Amino acid sequence: MNTYRMNAVMAGVLYFLGTVFGVLGAVIGGEVLVSIISGKPLAGVDILGLVAANSSRLTGGAFLTLMMGISLVAMTVFLYPIFRKDSKELALGMVLFRGALEGTFYFVTTLNILTLVAVGNEYIATGADSAVLQSMGNVLYQFENLKAPVSSIIFLIGATCIYLTFYRTRLIPRWLSVWGFIAVATSMASALLLFFHIDTGYGFYLEMVMFPQEIVMAVWLIVKGFNPSTIAALSAKTE
C-alpha cells in the first residue's frame, strides 16, 4: 500500500522552507520590506531615498519572497493526491487558493518590490526632485498596503480547506487541525481589521497564532507523516 510518506515529508519541508524564506526575507529586507509586506507604511520619511539606500537588501528580500511563494505553492502539489481521495472540492479549493491565487500574490509582491527599487534608483539618479517619480513611488509603496489584507483573506480560505481536510480525515492529529482553525479565525480578524483600516494594535498578535501552528504541523509531517490507517481507509474508499 502507498503510504504517501514522500508526499508528507515534502509537504512538511516546503511548509518549513516557506516560513524560513519569509523570516529571512524580512530580516534581509529590513524595515522597508517589513513595512511593505505587513501593510504598515513608514510615515514621515523620504521613502524613495530610503528604498535607494537599501536597494541591495530589498532585492535580496524580494528574491526570498519569491522563494517563499514557490515553496508554499509547491506544497499543495504534494497534498493534492491525498486530499482528493477525501473531497475533490476541498482539494481543488486548496490548489486554487493556496496554490494559484496565493502564488500570484507572491509573484506580484516580488515584481512590485523590484519596481519600487528601480524607481528609487532612478529618483536618486535624477537628483531626487522628480514629482512624477515621487508619485510613482508612493503608489507602488501604498499598493502593498492595499494588497496585504486581500492576499491574507485568499491565503486563509486556502488554509481552511487544508485544515478541514486534515480534521475530516485525521491524516494528522485533530488537535493540530483545531489549532489551525483557531489560527485562521484570529488571522482573519486581523485581515478584516486591516481591510477596513481599523488599527487596534493587536493585529500582530492575532496573526502570530498561525506561525507556530504551521511550524509544528510541518515538523509533524516530516517526522511522523500521515496516519497509516487513514491512508488505508482513503485508498479503500477511492477503490
C-alpha positions, 0 to 999 in steps of 0.5 A: 500500500502507498503510504504517501510518506514522500508526499508528507515529508515534502509537504512538511519541508516546503511548509518549513522552507516557506516560513524560513524564506519569509523570516529571512526575507524580512530580516534581509529586507529590513524595515522597508520590506517589513513595512511593505509586506505587513501593510504598515507604511513608514510615515514621515520619511523620504521613502524613495531615498530610503528604498535607494539606500537599501536597494541591495537588501530589498532585492535580496528580500524580494528574491526570498519572497519569491522563494517563499511563494514557490515553496508554499505553492509547491506544497499543495502539489504534494497534498493534492493526491491525498486530499482528493481521495477525501473531497475533490472540492476541498482539494481543488479549493486548496490548489486554487487558493493556496496554490494559484491565487496565493502564488500570484500574490507572491509573484506580484509582491516580488515584481512590485518590490523590484519596481519600487527599487528601480524607481528609487534608483532612478529618483536618486539618479535624477537628483531626487526632485522628480514629482512624477517619480515621487508619485510613482513611488508612493503608489507602488509603496501604498499598493502593498498596503492595499494588497496585504489584507486581500492576499491574507483573506485568499491565503486563509480560505486556502488554509481552511480547506487544508485544515478541514481536510486534515480534521475530516480525515485525521491524516494528522492529529485533530488537535493540530487541525483545531489549532489551525482553525483557531489560527485562521479565525484570529488571522482573519480578524486581523485581515478584516481589521486591516481591510477596513483600516481599523488599527487596534494594535493587536493585529500582530498578535492575532496573526502570530497564532498561525506561525507556530501552528504551521511550524509544528504541523510541518515538523509533524509531517516530516517526522511522523507523516500521515496516519497509516490507517487513514491512508488505508481507509482513503485508498479503500474508499477511492477503490 
